[in-house]
Every structure is written in structure tokens, then in C-alpha cells.
Amino acid sequence: MEMMVEPVKVTAGAAVIGPQQARPKIVADKVNVFYGDKHALKDVCVEIPERGVMAFIGPSGCGKSTFLRCINRMNDTIPSARVTGKILIDGLDIYDSSLDVVQLRARVGMVFQKPNPFPKSVYENVAYGPRIHGMARNKTEIDEIVVTSLQRAGLFNEVKDRLNDSGTSLSGGQQQRLCIARAIAVSPEIILMDEPCSALDPIATARIEELIDEIRTNYTIIIVTHSMQQAARVSQRTAFFHLGSLVEEGSTATIFTNPTDKRTLDYITGRFG
């Protein structure tokens, strides 16, 4: 018996970004990832526009998080991992041997599945990155960065009297917004989000989605999500991964209403996944 699923509604946030509206920020060309003998990602080619939100969807183990981690070279931390192909950010190959990976990760912030604030105060969680990157000359400038970052993450009004409290004392949703503030604080151009709402309740999830919509005009945001409804709500473009391959990529409206590949249609209608 065929599974009945709730239709995915594509909201206003999922407007098409055409080639004239945004130049590619990230270009991936035949990217492969191997973990030892396992071929985890196969010949991925995609262009990700500057500013706006792209969602990566697909069943568990399909390669979407693996590809996300390629964009800030997080796979470098896995001894058995090997990456081939090219990923260009603003035309520069991020796997070039002369590239400073520390500087790359300042340009490409990351928010993980589970909130992971440092065991430090709210203030120090946000101030840490700007301090180690030498982004401020004095405490006044650090203070400004902390306040601005917390405001952009929609958290300042909730924590302005608790800046010296531990970041781990906040609620789960607040901790995730603190992690977003921490990422924003080093002025990244790209923010990677690996299922940022999977550990949160519906109210906290809605707040993170509102935040993504508020900041998307200033950053290139890539979000991995298992929720097709979430992808439809927050993204302008969507890429569908399956068995290590990028099956299809396009405007979110097109992917959810008129996909070209039967595997995409089968996934979004709940036939597998």
C-alpha cells in the first residue's frame, strides 16, 4: 500500500534565485570522498549562490553531511578520509596546499546538530573567536562584537543580564542560538548548519528557522535537514542526495513541485527515506 504523506508547502522564503540574481559563492567540481575503501561521495558537481539558503536533503547516510564537511575541510580531521575533486570559494580552491585552514574556518562557520557551547560564560563563548583571530584591539571592540553577534542571533534580550552565566545554563534553543552567535562573531561569509534543529523542541525550532530567514541576506547558508517541511520553509534552493550522489539540484519550489528525477519524487512523496 502506498504511503500517504502530508504535502510539502513551499513558502515565500523559497523564492527562486536565478543566475542573474546571485553569483556562485561555492563551486564543487567532481568531488569524491573516500573513508578508507568506502566511496562515500561520488562526483558531486554543484554551484551554490552567494547569500541565501541552500538545503541538502536525502535519507540517512546519503552523503549530505559528508559534503557539508568538505566545505570547511572538517573531513581533514578523520584519518581515513580522502577528498578528490575541487571546491572553489570565490574562485579559490580550498584544498590548495597553500591555503590556511584556520582562516578558511573563520570564513566558513559551522553549527552542529547538538548545541555545543564552550564551558565558559555566554560572553566568552562569543568573544573567543574574535579574540584568537585578532579581530579587536581592545575590550570595547570585543564588547561591541559580542553584543552585535547576540543581537543578530536573536538572543541578546534574553541573556543581556546573564552574560557572565555559563553558556551551558541556557535552554537548548538558546544554546543553539548562542552557537550561531559564536559562528557569526568571526564575520564568516558562509554558515554551515548540520541538522541544527534536530535536538530542539518545535518552539525552539521555529525560532531558529525565523533566525535563518532574518540573516540569509548577509550570509551564504547551507543547511542539512531530514525535515522536508523545514527545507521548504527556509531555503531558496535544494539539493537531493541519494547513495552518495547528488541526484538533483534546483530552486526549492521546483524540487518539491516538479522534480526531474523519479528518485527525488519518490523521496519527497515518502516512498522511501
Steps between C-alpha positions, in 0.01 A plus 500: 500500500638840403586727792294819535700801606418860575582713195801725541402865484757730343486837675596848389850438629549253219506753219717411204848652490585513133845524345462877451412552866796336672843393385640166620669528839600133503572278200555126546648307209506118504543477877556146630549394861643167609511365856759229459354271232148646530404738220273734698452784252507461123580768241298780659473809280296798621501878511376669817393865459630787708265588785178311565435148625563166330359186662655155464238227534506122467481181708750423777845405375448654156803731514345839577686554829819360346480762225419775752818413693704528179420870477700588813736202476365334814567165333870579543454400866409141400821298436340262249332776296621594152344774287549541125365758256476874556302731724538868417391786726504829310708323236772376739558126549459434873698174470807682367802404714585867562161579652484587873231266638460713815411802286268286289305395808470865603336568162285186521320473834330181615203423722468137606209267562517527878563838660862500616576820692843520660504446879549874539277801557254617236729799439814288462328258262451786254823689576728198459517493118553873442771496767704213352464646149617843618183673386488757782759737644345543843218391730263766366523352151456146635193620693354643179557175309339296781191720520458524122541123454248420773256751348536346154436158651183630665635421846624826653176606671471158666857490634605864545482459881663155489815564297718363780290184545622178342386442143400149604243646744281620212212302350568278199360751253693784663819293492456442125448873441811563712690266268368698203612824669842341556519413130388848392752673732799428274321658200467188284378514142352149512314322782461121490218351708492125554144421612503795744145436625496122540559521878254785556130525583255649245503849656881519503506358146264774379725764657810360324312492170394864549861587575623327183249701299611825669873453433491335155553830315841540668639145476515198274326237715497126434273288718488121519154391610293182520185714506370574153253746651794686654688502169191643330458767767855634522679439169500654156689209339502130585736214414387138532765239582459121473756223546794741490392680185345840445188398310344839433538866594283798425265760640319369807163560333600288199654216703186463711237553231658385173818295551663355190631177655265222614719434807440856617126462449499167686690652794290815540176299474615259772555186293840457662724681747 
